[in-house]
Amino acid sequence: MSKDEVKSKDNDVKEVHYNYFQGQLQTLAGKVLTIVDASIPDKQQNKCVKDLIKAEFHRKIHDLQEFYWKGQKGHSVSLDQDSKLPLN
């Protein structure tokens, strides 16, 4: 396998891992926001809390993207080719 083929395969694995974790974070954010809706009846307070939660989830998803595609703190990221994720 050539260096380009190995790099391409590594990028494919990174994309699968990133997409999985991004989807899990988005699902969790939706569930947390639903709990906020059920817990805070005041519309203005509800919106403020939800805006804060959304901002934090977006920040963490961005951090995850930076980690997977640029490497943490400027270091390259190499994923174990044999790692398994539950992709259901």
C-alpha positions as CSV (number, residue, x, y, z in Angstrom):
1,M,0.0,0.0,0.0
2,S,1.4,3.4,-1.0
3,K,1.8,6.3,1.4
4,D,-1.1,8.1,-0.3
5,E,-3.3,5.1,0.1
6,V,-2.5,4.8,3.8
7,K,-3.1,8.5,4.3
8,S,-6.5,8.2,2.4
9,K,-7.5,5.2,4.6
10,D,-6.5,7.1,7.7
11,N,-8.6,10.1,6.7
12,D,-11.6,7.8,6.0
13,V,-11.3,6.3,9.5
14,K,-11.0,9.8,11.0
15,E,-14.1,10.9,9.2
16,V,-16.1,7.9,10.4
17,H,-15.0,8.6,14.0
18,Y,-15.7,12.3,13.8
19,N,-19.1,11.8,12.3
20,Y,-20.0,9.3,15.0
21,F,-19.0,11.5,17.8
22,Q,-20.5,14.6,16.3
23,G,-23.8,12.8,15.9
24,Q,-23.7,11.6,19.5
25,L,-23.1,15.1,20.7
26,Q,-25.9,16.5,18.6
27,T,-28.3,13.9,19.9
28,L,-27.2,14.6,23.5
29,A,-27.7,18.4,22.9
30,G,-31.2,17.7,21.7
31,K,-32.1,15.7,24.7
32,V,-30.7,18.3,27.1
33,L,-32.6,21.0,25.4
34,T,-35.8,19.0,25.7
35,I,-35.2,18.6,29.4
36,V,-34.7,22.4,29.6
37,D,-38.1,22.9,27.8
38,A,-39.8,20.6,30.3
39,S,-38.1,22.3,33.4
40,I,-38.1,26.0,32.8
41,P,-41.6,27.4,32.1
42,D,-40.5,31.1,31.8
43,K,-40.0,31.7,28.1
44,Q,-37.2,34.3,28.4
45,Q,-35.3,32.3,31.0
46,N,-35.8,29.1,29.0
47,K,-34.4,30.7,25.8
48,C,-31.4,32.1,27.7
49,V,-30.5,28.7,29.2
50,K,-31.0,27.0,25.9
51,D,-28.8,29.5,24.1
52,L,-26.0,28.9,26.6
53,I,-26.3,25.1,26.2
54,K,-26.3,25.3,22.4
55,A,-23.2,27.6,22.4
56,E,-21.3,25.1,24.6
57,F,-22.3,22.1,22.4
58,H,-21.3,24.0,19.3
59,R,-17.9,24.9,20.9
60,K,-17.2,21.3,21.8
61,I,-18.2,20.0,18.3
62,H,-15.8,22.6,16.9
63,D,-13.0,21.4,19.3
64,L,-13.7,17.9,18.2
65,Q,-13.3,18.9,14.6
66,E,-10.1,20.7,15.3
67,F,-8.7,17.6,17.1
68,Y,-9.6,15.2,14.3
69,W,-8.6,17.3,11.4
70,K,-5.7,19.5,12.6
71,G,-4.5,17.6,15.6
72,Q,-4.6,18.6,19.2
73,K,-2.5,21.7,19.9
74,G,-0.8,21.4,16.5
75,H,0.2,17.8,16.8
76,S,-0.9,15.3,14.1
77,V,-3.6,12.8,15.0
78,S,-3.2,9.1,14.1
79,L,-6.1,6.8,14.8
80,D,-5.7,3.1,15.5
81,Q,-6.9,1.3,12.4
82,D,-8.2,-1.6,14.4
83,S,-10.4,0.6,16.7
84,K,-14.1,-0.3,16.7
85,L,-17.0,2.0,17.3
86,P,-20.6,1.0,17.6
87,L,-22.0,2.6,14.4
88,N,-25.7,1.7,14.9
